[in-house]
Amino acid sequence: MADMTAKPEALPGLTARKLAPADVDRIKAAHPDAFERPFHKRFAPVLALGVVVLYTVYSFWFFSIATVFSQGNWGIAGTYLADWVSYEIRPDIDYRTGEIVVEFPRFSPLGSNPQPAWIATQEGQVTLRTQEMAKAPQAAPSAGNSFMSPSSPATSTGSGSGSDNLTNSFMAPSSPATNMGVAPADEGVAEPSLREEIKTGIASATVSFGGGTRIEATPDIVTVFHAGEQLRVSVDAIQRDVQPLLNEGQTMPAWAEQKRPGEKVFLKFGGAGRAEIRDREVKVWRRFFGWENFFFDANSPFWPMTAGERMASIFTGPQIVEGESNAMAMVRDFLGNAEWQHADVWIKLLQTIVMAFVGTLFAVIVAFPLSFFAARNITKSRIVNQIIKRFFDFLRSVDMLIWALFFTRAFGPGPIAGISAIFFTDTGTFGKLYSEALENIDDKQREGVKSVGASPMVVQRFGVVPQVLPVFASQALYFWESNTRSATIIGAVGAGGIGLKLWEAMRTNQDWENVAYMVILILLVVFLFDNISNALRMRLIGNQQTAR
């Protein structure tokens, strides 16, 4: 084994010696740039870091990021995120008449006659209270005060002193004749009166949120149990008053809040839901994990069935819909689900895919030949090069969303506007990318084809296209995948596709589970197309390497 510590032998004719200080000074004087770098080069990292910090501070101030974060309603943002994976049932416990009435929204996920097990009511003696406006007795009109009465001073013909005539004239403001028989202002004023009636009815209701959390409501007192604590709230539907019943020195629990005295009390139970205690009702938002009625809405005969019962009905169950098999009825009800609209969502998703494919295909067809005129090494005319390149710049400088707005006004809402927007934008982008790829080809292959006397078209076909075709195809596949996402965005402005459905669901601020459903479908499509385009690109690259 060779000795690794041995010094290397000096080359013949060469000797090494240590530089003297004079030699070093002479070299520095001959090459000052190598020894004395400029200030900006020596401190370039520090300067770059300082610029980044200053720009970050400026952006933080200019966009008021601190104010945005401090004033942001993070509670609502959390509710929206929770709506992606859960849903709420919203019953109202009404006690304004003195009797408990449990009400549900018109389009409740529980159907037209909801009777959930987590709401229990109890009958008992209730006092119905209604407020009426009773009028006080009015004084009878006085004939003597009427200017038509013979004894009325207003019938005076003007005899007497001037002041008496003015006073007795029925035109005088102070004349009794101007009364016209109307009682004084303090007579006949409506006075409220409370009418009570005792009967048997719903005296209390209990809403259970699970884990010991519940609300017990009566017409006078609402009691809340949560996290081992209890809160009693007095409610008065007549006086429109809400008052927490707290002992001296006692404060509201952390999960309860009343912003102003006498107003509603907010209750927050975390993932289980929330509630509001008002003077005439308790509004409940009971939250459950999952997507409600995803397969069948409440109007379908399959809705109350379990999964096992539905599968059994396909093979052995009785016919549910006359003249139609249970399997076909099940498919029809699933696609026609009024809450999720599966058929419409899938059709709009297919429109989005078609928009992306057709728009990208048309852009490739137009940009491919034009890129040869834009490439300087293919077309020698500088004028033609510049005209085509500036045309590409114009098309891609206008954003796809702006083109979508323009074509929506021109053609109306629909996929044609979306296809046109993708086509215009991608034509400019493909033209630029393709022309740059053409300008970087190897001219040896083209010169070899030209040397055998081939025509210009044949030279491009066999000397240029084989070099750039895999690159062109790879870029086209990538943009097809990217345009699938872009078509979703431009669809929100009326250019067709699933984007419009997504925007409609977001605008309601309630159908966030539908938003999550459509986002998942879009992610699946993008994931599928990503794998397809990657496979095709690898195939093209592999064929190109094999050909070499």
C-alpha positions, 0 to 999 in steps of 0.5 A, a space after each residue: 500500500 502506498 504511503 499517503 503521507 509522502 510528499 508529491 514529487 516536484 515536476 522536472 524544471 519547476 521549483 517552488 518558493 515562498 512569495 516575498 512581500 514585494 511580490 505580493 504587492 506587485 501582484 496586488 497592484 497588477 490585479 486590484 479587482 482580485 484583492 479589493 472587491 467592491 463594497 456591494 460585492 463584499 457585503 452582498 449577502 448582508 445587503 440582500 438580507 436587509 432589503 428583504 427585511 425592509 420589504 417585509 416590514 413595508 408590506 406588513 405596514 402597507 397591507 395593514 396585516 396586523 389590523 387584518 389579523 386583529 380584526 379577523 373573525 376567526 370564530 366564523 372562519 372556524 365554523 366554515 372549516 367545520 362545515 366542510 366535514 360536518 353539518 348542523 341541525 337548527 331547531 328553535 325552542 319557542 316559548 313566546 306564548 307561554 307554551 313550548 313549541 319546537 320548530 325546524 326550518 322548512 328544508 330541514 335535513 331531517 325531513 318534513 316531520 322531524 322528531 330527533 331523539 336528542 330533543 325531548 319534550 314534557 307535557 304539563 300545565 302551561 299558562 298562555 299569555 297574550 298581550 292585548 291593547 284595551 281602550 279607555 272609555 271616551 267622553 260623549 261628544 258635546 252638542 254645545 261645542 259644535 259650531 252647528 249648535 244654536 247655542 254655540 258662541 260660534 253662531 254669533 253674527 259679530 255683535 259685541 266688542 271686537 275681542 268678543 267677536 274674535 273669541 266667539 268666532 268658530 274660525 278662532 284657534 281657541 274657539 270651542 267650536 274647533 273641538 268638533 266633538 273630539 275628546 281631550 288628548 288624555 281620553 281614550 288612550 289604548 292601555 295594554 292588558 295581559 290575558 292569561 289562560 291555563 291549559 295542558 300543553 308542552 311545558 318544557 323541552 330538553 336539547 341534548 348535545 352529548 357528553 352531559 351538555 344539555 339545555 332545559 327550556 321552560 317559558 320562564 327559565 332556561 337552564 344550561 349544563 356544560 363542562 360540569 357547570 350550570 347556568 340559569 337564565 330568566 326570560 320574559 317574552 312580554 318585557 323582551 328581557 333576558 337576565 342570567 341568574 347569578 349569585 353575588 360575586 358570580 360571573 358567567 361561565 367561559 362558554 357563555 357570553 352576554 354582550 349587553 344587559 337584557 339581550 341574548 346570551 350566546 352559548 358555545 359548546 365546541 364541536 357539539 354546536 352552539 345556541 342563543 338564548 333569546 327573550 322569546 326563543 332558544 335557537 340551537 345549532 346542533 352539529 354532527 360529523 359527516 355530510 347529511 343526506 349525501 346519498 338520498 334526500 328526505 323525499 326519497 323512499 330510500 332515505 330512512 333505510 339503513 345501508 343494509 336495507 338498501 342493498 337488500 332491496 336491490 335483490 330481494 326487497 319488494 318493488 318500491 317504485 311501480 314500473 321501475 326496478 329498485 336499482 334504477 330507482 336508487 340510481 335516479 334518486 341518488 343522481 337527483 338528490 336535491 341537496 347535493 345535485 350529483 348529476 348536475 355537479 358531475 355534468 359541470 365537472 365534465 364541462 370543465 374537463 372538456 373546456 380545458 382539453 378543447 381550449 388547450 388543443 386549439 391553442 396548440 394547433 394555432 401556436 405550432 405553425 406560428 412559432 416557426 415564423 417567430 423563431 429567428 433561426 427558422 424565419 430570417 425576416 426580422 419583421 415577421 419575427 417581431 410581428 408574431 412575437 408581439 402578437 403572442 405577447 398581446 395574447 398572454 399579457 391579458 389574463 385568462 380571467 379577463 378574457 373570460 369576462 370579455 367572452 362571457 359578455 360576447 357569447 353569454 355564460 357557458 363553456 364557449 366563453 371558457 374555451 375561448 379564454 383558454 384558447 387565447 391565453 394559451 396560444 400566446 404562451 405556447 407560441 412563446 415557449 415553442 419559438 424559444 425551443 425552436 431557437 435552441 435546436 441543434 442546427 447540425 441535424 437540419 443542415 444534414 437534411 438540407 445537404 441531401 437537397 430536401 425542400 424547406 418543408 422537408 427540412 423542417 419536418 425531419 430536421 426540426 420537428 423530431 427535436 422539438 416534438 417531445 418538448 412541445 407535447 410535454 408542455 401541452 400536457 402540462 398546460 392541459 392539466 393546469 387548465 383543468 384548475 384554471 377552468 374552475 376559476 374562470 367558471 366562477 365568472 360565468 364561463 361554464 363548468 363546475 366553477 359556477 356551481 362552486 361559487 354559488 355554494 360559497 355565496 350562501 355561506 351555509 353549503 360549505 359541505 357542498 364546497 368541500 364535495 366539489 373541491 374533492 372532485 376537482 382534486 381527484 380530476 387534477 390528480 388523475 390528469 397529473 398521473 396521465 400527463 406524467 406517464 405520457 411525458 415519460 413515454 415521449 422522453 423514453 421514445 426520444 432517448 431510444 431513438 438517439 
